[in-house]
C-alpha cells in the first residue's frame, strides 16, 4: 500500500505545473480509460504561498490533499487494473477528483444532502466505512499471541491421529441393483469394471475410485460403514445415503500423525481472530440500547392457511444435515456423487491436508 501511495502521490511542483499545461486538453492516459477524460477548469488564481505541504490544490477553497488524492487514486486503479502509472495518468485522476468535488459542492449548494434518501445514503456509507476501519483496528490490536496459538494447537491438534481410508464405491439408484452388484462380486467380477459399467456417480468412469480421505468427510452412513470394514473387502450389504445405494470396497487404511503447528497456524490464527471479533461485537451489542418501533417493525399477520411459519413443524421434517464435508453437501446435485460428493483422489488429499 505504501508503494502505491508513493507512486500515486504528486511529489513536486513540476507535476502541479503539468496540471496547468493539460488544463485545456484531455490527459494522455485518459483516452484508453473508457473515455473517462477529465479537464480541470481554467486556473483563476496563482497558487497561494500559504498552502501547506499536504495540499495539492484547492477547489473553491476546499483543499485536495495528498491523502485524499492517494485514496482516490488507489480506488480508481481498481477499475483499470491494466493501466500503467505515469504522470499523465496521475494528472487525469487528479482532474477527475477535482471535478467530483466541483459537482459535489454544487449539490451541497442545492441542498441535496438534506434530502431524505440522500441523507440516509450518506449515513450508511459513513457507517459502513467506520465499521470496516473499526474492525481492522480491533484486529490489529487483538492479534493472537504465540502463547495463544500454542495453547489452541495443544487443545485441538496435538496428540491427535486419524485414520484415512482409500476406497472405491458403486453408486446405484435402487437397493436391488446394489444387491445385484454384490452378487456379481461374489462370483468374481472386478469391482472397478462394475463401477465403470454401472455406477451413476461421476467417479464411475475411474472405477469408483475415491482416493484417500478421512471418514469424517463422508456422509455418516458411508463413513460408519467404512469404519467397520476389513481391508480388501467390499460391503456385504448396500449402504444407503441421500445419494442412493452404495457398494463399497475398502482398499487400504492408514494412520496419520497430528498436523504440525506451522501447518495449521493460519487456520488457528483465523479462528482466534474470528472469536475475538465475535466477542467484540457481542460486547458492543450487549452495551447498546435498541428500541424498536413496534408499529413499523411488526410483520403483517397472514391467515393461518397462508402462513406456513405458524404451523407446527412436521415430525417427518428432514433432520439437519450432518457436519458438512466433501461427501456431505447440504443438497443433492447432479454433479455430486455420494460419500465425497465424488471428489477425486487429488481433491480428497487436498481436503485432508
C-alpha positions as CSV (number, residue, x, y, z in Angstrom):
1,X,0.0,0.0,0.0
2,X,2.8,2.4,0.8
3,X,4.3,1.7,-2.5
4,X,1.1,2.5,-4.3
5,X,0.7,5.7,-2.3
6,X,4.3,6.8,-3.2
7,X,3.6,6.1,-6.8
8,X,0.3,7.9,-6.8
9,X,1.3,11.0,-4.7
10,X,2.1,14.2,-6.5
11,X,5.5,15.0,-5.0
12,X,6.7,18.1,-6.9
13,X,5.7,21.5,-8.1
14,X,6.6,20.3,-11.5
15,X,3.6,18.0,-11.6
16,X,1.3,20.7,-10.5
17,X,2.7,22.9,-13.3
18,X,1.8,20.0,-15.6
19,X,-1.8,20.4,-14.4
20,X,-1.8,23.9,-15.9
21,X,-0.3,22.6,-19.2
22,X,-3.1,20.0,-19.5
23,X,-5.9,22.2,-18.3
24,X,-7.4,22.6,-21.8
25,X,-6.9,19.1,-23.2
26,X,-7.5,15.5,-22.1
27,X,-4.8,13.8,-20.2
28,X,-2.7,11.3,-22.2
29,X,-3.7,8.4,-20.0
30,X,-7.4,9.2,-20.1
31,X,-8.1,8.2,-23.7
32,X,-7.7,4.5,-23.0
33,X,-9.7,4.6,-19.9
34,X,-13.2,4.0,-21.3
35,X,-13.3,7.6,-22.5
36,X,-13.3,9.0,-19.0
37,X,-11.2,12.1,-19.7
38,X,-11.5,15.0,-17.2
39,X,-10.3,18.5,-17.5
40,X,-9.7,21.0,-14.7
41,X,-11.3,24.4,-15.1
42,X,-9.1,27.2,-16.1
43,X,-6.8,28.5,-13.4
44,X,-8.4,31.5,-11.8
45,X,-5.6,32.5,-9.4
46,X,-2.0,31.7,-8.7
47,X,-1.1,29.1,-6.0
48,X,-1.2,30.6,-2.6
49,X,2.2,30.6,-0.8
50,X,0.4,29.8,2.5
51,X,-0.8,26.3,1.3
52,X,0.7,23.5,3.5
53,X,2.8,20.8,2.0
54,X,-0.1,18.3,2.3
55,X,-2.4,20.3,0.0
56,X,-2.1,19.8,-3.8
57,X,-4.6,22.4,-4.8
58,X,-7.9,23.9,-3.6
59,X,-11.3,23.7,-5.3
60,X,-13.4,26.7,-4.3
61,X,-11.4,26.9,-1.1
62,X,-11.7,23.2,-0.3
63,X,-8.2,21.5,-0.2
64,X,-7.4,18.5,-2.2
65,X,-4.8,16.8,0.0
66,X,-2.2,14.1,-0.8
67,X,-4.1,11.7,1.4
68,X,-7.4,12.4,-0.3
69,X,-5.8,12.0,-3.7
70,X,-3.9,8.8,-2.9
71,X,-7.1,7.1,-1.6
72,X,-9.0,8.1,-4.7
73,X,-6.1,7.1,-7.0
74,X,-6.0,3.6,-5.4
75,X,-9.7,3.2,-5.7
76,X,-9.7,4.4,-9.3
77,X,-7.0,2.0,-10.3
78,X,-9.0,-1.0,-9.1
79,X,-11.3,-0.3,-12.0
80,X,-8.4,-0.1,-14.6
81,X,-6.0,-2.8,-13.3
82,X,-4.1,-2.8,-16.6
83,X,-3.4,0.9,-16.6
84,X,0.3,1.9,-16.3
85,X,1.1,4.5,-13.7
86,X,2.5,7.7,-15.3
87,X,2.5,11.5,-14.6
88,X,-0.2,11.8,-17.3
89,X,-2.4,9.2,-15.6
90,X,-1.9,10.8,-12.3
91,X,-2.9,14.2,-13.7
92,X,-6.0,12.6,-15.3
93,X,-7.1,11.2,-12.0
94,X,-6.4,14.5,-10.2
95,X,-8.6,16.2,-12.8
96,X,-11.4,13.6,-12.1
97,X,-11.2,14.1,-8.4
98,X,-11.3,17.9,-8.8
99,X,-14.4,17.6,-11.0
100,X,-16.1,15.3,-8.4
101,X,-15.5,18.0,-5.8
102,X,-16.9,20.7,-8.0
103,X,-20.1,18.8,-8.7
104,X,-20.4,17.8,-5.0
105,X,-20.1,21.4,-3.9
106,X,-22.8,22.3,-6.4
107,X,-25.0,19.5,-5.0
108,X,-24.5,20.9,-1.5
109,X,-25.5,24.3,-2.6
110,X,-28.7,22.9,-4.0
111,X,-29.4,21.2,-0.6
112,X,-29.2,17.6,-1.9
113,X,-27.6,16.3,1.4
114,X,-30.7,17.3,3.2
115,X,-33.0,15.2,1.0
116,X,-34.2,12.1,3.0
117,X,-32.9,9.5,0.6
118,X,-29.5,11.2,0.1
119,X,-29.1,11.8,3.8
120,X,-29.8,8.1,4.5
121,X,-27.3,7.0,1.9
122,X,-24.6,9.3,3.2
123,X,-25.2,8.0,6.8
124,X,-25.0,4.4,5.6
125,X,-21.8,5.0,3.6
126,X,-20.2,6.6,6.6
127,X,-21.4,3.8,9.0
128,X,-20.0,1.1,6.6
129,X,-16.6,2.8,6.3
130,X,-16.3,3.4,10.1
131,X,-17.4,-0.2,10.7
132,X,-14.7,-1.5,8.3
133,X,-12.0,0.6,9.8
134,X,-13.1,-0.2,13.4
135,X,-12.9,-3.9,12.7
136,X,-9.5,-3.6,11.1
137,X,-8.2,-1.6,14.1
138,X,-9.6,-4.1,16.5
139,X,-8.0,-7.0,14.6
140,X,-4.6,-5.2,14.7
141,X,-5.0,-4.6,18.5
142,X,-6.0,-8.2,19.3
143,X,-3.5,-10.3,17.3
144,X,-3.2,-13.7,18.8
145,X,0.0,-14.2,20.8
146,X,2.3,-17.1,20.2
147,X,1.2,-18.5,23.6
148,X,-2.4,-18.4,22.5
149,X,-1.6,-20.1,19.2
150,X,0.4,-22.8,21.0
151,X,-2.4,-23.4,23.6
152,X,-5.1,-23.7,20.9
153,X,-2.8,-26.1,19.0
154,X,-2.3,-28.2,22.1
155,X,-6.0,-28.3,22.8
156,X,-7.3,-29.0,19.3
157,X,-4.5,-30.7,17.4
158,X,-1.5,-32.0,19.4
159,X,-1.6,-35.8,20.1
160,X,-4.4,-36.4,17.7
161,X,-4.2,-39.0,15.0
162,X,-6.7,-40.1,12.4
163,X,-7.4,-43.0,10.2
164,X,-7.5,-42.3,6.5
165,X,-9.2,-44.7,4.0
166,X,-8.7,-45.5,0.4
167,X,-11.8,-46.8,-1.1
168,X,-14.0,-47.3,-4.2
169,X,-17.7,-47.4,-4.5
170,X,-20.5,-48.2,-6.9
171,X,-23.5,-45.8,-6.7
172,X,-26.9,-47.1,-7.7
173,X,-30.4,-45.7,-7.6
174,X,-32.1,-48.9,-6.3
175,X,-31.3,-51.3,-3.5
176,X,-32.0,-54.3,-5.7
177,X,-29.4,-53.0,-8.2
178,X,-26.8,-52.7,-5.4
179,X,-27.6,-56.3,-4.2
180,X,-27.1,-57.5,-7.8
181,X,-23.6,-55.9,-7.9
182,X,-22.7,-57.6,-4.6
183,X,-23.8,-60.9,-6.1
184,X,-21.6,-60.4,-9.2
185,X,-18.7,-59.5,-6.9
186,X,-19.2,-62.8,-5.0
187,X,-19.0,-64.6,-8.4
188,X,-15.6,-63.0,-9.0
189,X,-16.5,-59.9,-11.0
190,X,-13.9,-57.0,-10.9
191,X,-15.1,-54.1,-8.7
192,X,-13.6,-51.3,-10.8
193,X,-15.1,-52.7,-14.0
194,X,-18.6,-53.0,-12.4
195,X,-18.2,-49.3,-11.3
196,X,-17.3,-48.2,-14.8
197,X,-20.3,-50.0,-16.2
198,X,-23.0,-49.3,-13.6
199,X,-22.1,-46.5,-11.2
200,X,-24.3,-43.4,-11.6
201,X,-21.8,-41.1,-10.0
202,X,-19.0,-39.1,-11.7
203,X,-16.3,-41.4,-10.3
204,X,-17.8,-44.3,-12.1
205,X,-15.5,-43.6,-15.1
206,X,-12.5,-44.0,-12.9
207,X,-13.7,-47.3,-11.5
208,X,-15.4,-45.7,-8.5
209,X,-12.0,-44.5,-7.1
210,X,-12.4,-42.0,-4.2
211,X,-8.7,-41.8,-3.3
212,X,-7.6,-41.2,0.3
213,X,-9.9,-39.4,2.7
214,X,-11.0,-39.2,6.4
215,X,-14.2,-41.0,7.2
216,X,-15.5,-37.8,8.9
217,X,-15.5,-36.2,5.5
218,X,-18.2,-38.6,4.3
219,X,-21.9,-38.6,4.9
220,X,-22.4,-40.5,8.1
221,X,-23.8,-43.9,6.8
222,X,-20.9,-44.1,4.4
223,X,-18.3,-43.2,7.0
224,X,-19.8,-45.6,9.6
225,X,-19.7,-48.5,7.1
226,X,-16.0,-47.9,6.3
227,X,-15.0,-48.0,9.9
228,X,-16.4,-51.4,10.3
229,X,-14.9,-52.9,7.2
230,X,-11.8,-55.0,6.6
231,X,-9.1,-54.0,4.1
232,X,-9.6,-55.7,0.7
233,X,-13.3,-56.4,1.5
234,X,-16.4,-55.0,-0.1
235,X,-19.6,-54.2,1.8
236,X,-21.8,-57.3,2.5
237,X,-24.9,-55.2,2.2
238,X,-25.8,-52.0,0.3
239,X,-25.2,-48.7,2.2
240,X,-27.9,-46.1,1.8
241,X,-27.3,-42.3,1.8
242,X,-29.2,-39.4,0.4
243,X,-27.4,-40.0,-2.9
244,X,-28.6,-43.6,-3.4
245,X,-27.3,-47.1,-2.6
246,X,-23.6,-47.8,-2.4
247,X,-21.4,-50.8,-2.7
248,X,-18.1,-50.0,-1.0
249,X,-14.7,-51.6,-1.4
250,X,-12.1,-50.7,1.2
251,X,-8.7,-51.0,-0.4
252,X,-6.4,-49.5,2.2
253,X,-6.3,-47.6,5.5
254,X,-3.5,-45.8,7.3
255,X,-2.9,-43.8,10.5
256,X,-2.0,-40.2,10.1
257,X,0.0,-38.1,12.6
258,X,-1.2,-34.9,14.0
259,X,-0.5,-31.8,11.9
260,X,2.4,-29.6,12.9
261,X,1.7,-26.2,14.4
262,X,3.1,-24.4,11.4
263,X,0.8,-26.3,9.0
264,X,-2.3,-25.2,10.9
265,X,-1.0,-21.8,12.1
266,X,-3.1,-19.8,9.6
267,X,-6.2,-21.8,10.5
268,X,-5.8,-21.3,14.2
269,X,-5.0,-17.6,13.7
270,X,-8.2,-17.1,11.7
271,X,-10.2,-18.9,14.3
272,X,-8.9,-16.9,17.2
273,X,-9.4,-13.6,15.3
274,X,-13.0,-14.6,14.5
275,X,-13.6,-15.4,18.1
276,X,-12.1,-12.1,19.2
277,X,-14.2,-10.2,16.7
278,X,-17.4,-12.1,17.8
279,X,-16.6,-11.1,21.4
280,X,-16.0,-7.5,20.4
281,X,-19.3,-7.4,18.5
282,X,-21.2,-9.1,21.3
283,X,-19.8,-6.7,23.9
284,X,-21.0,-3.7,21.8
285,X,-24.3,-5.3,21.3
286,X,-24.8,-6.0,25.0
287,X,-24.0,-2.4,25.9
288,X,-26.2,-0.9,23.3
289,X,-29.8,0.0,23.6
290,X,-32.1,-0.9,20.7
291,X,-35.7,0.4,20.8
292,X,-38.0,-0.9,18.1
293,X,-41.0,0.9,16.8
294,X,-43.4,-2.0,17.1
295,X,-45.9,-0.3,14.8
296,X,-43.3,-0.2,11.9
297,X,-41.5,-3.4,12.6
298,X,-44.3,-5.8,13.4
299,X,-44.9,-8.1,10.4
300,X,-48.4,-8.1,8.9
301,X,-50.3,-11.2,10.0
302,X,-51.4,-13.7,7.5
303,X,-54.4,-16.1,7.5
304,X,-53.4,-19.4,9.1
305,X,-53.7,-21.3,5.8
306,X,-51.3,-18.8,4.2
307,X,-48.8,-18.6,7.0
308,X,-46.6,-21.7,6.9
309,X,-44.4,-20.3,9.7
310,X,-47.4,-20.5,12.1
311,X,-47.8,-24.2,11.6
312,X,-46.2,-26.7,13.9
313,X,-43.1,-28.3,12.4
314,X,-43.7,-31.7,11.0
315,X,-42.3,-34.7,12.8
316,X,-41.2,-36.0,9.4
317,X,-39.3,-33.0,8.5
318,X,-35.8,-33.7,7.3
319,X,-33.2,-33.5,10.1
320,X,-30.4,-31.0,10.0
321,X,-27.5,-32.3,7.8
322,X,-24.5,-33.9,9.5
323,X,-21.3,-32.0,9.7
324,X,-20.6,-30.6,6.2
325,X,-17.9,-32.1,4.2
326,X,-16.9,-33.0,0.7
327,X,-19.2,-36.0,0.9
328,X,-21.9,-34.2,2.8
329,X,-23.4,-31.5,0.5
330,X,-26.5,-29.9,2.0
331,X,-28.5,-30.9,-1.0
332,X,-28.1,-33.4,-3.8
333,X,-26.9,-32.1,-7.1
334,X,-26.4,-34.0,-10.4
335,X,-22.6,-33.3,-10.2
336,X,-22.3,-34.5,-6.6
337,X,-21.8,-38.2,-6.1
338,X,-22.0,-40.0,-2.8
339,X,-19.8,-40.2,0.0
340,X,-17.4,-37.4,-1.0
341,X,-19.6,-35.7,-3.5
342,X,-17.4,-37.6,-5.8
343,X,-14.2,-35.7,-5.1
344,X,-11.2,-37.0,-7.0
345,X,-8.3,-38.6,-5.2
346,X,-6.3,-35.4,-5.6
347,X,-9.2,-33.2,-4.2
348,X,-9.6,-35.6,-1.2
349,X,-5.9,-35.3,-0.4
350,X,-6.0,-31.5,-0.6
351,X,-9.1,-31.5,1.7
352,X,-7.4,-33.6,4.3
353,X,-4.1,-31.6,4.4
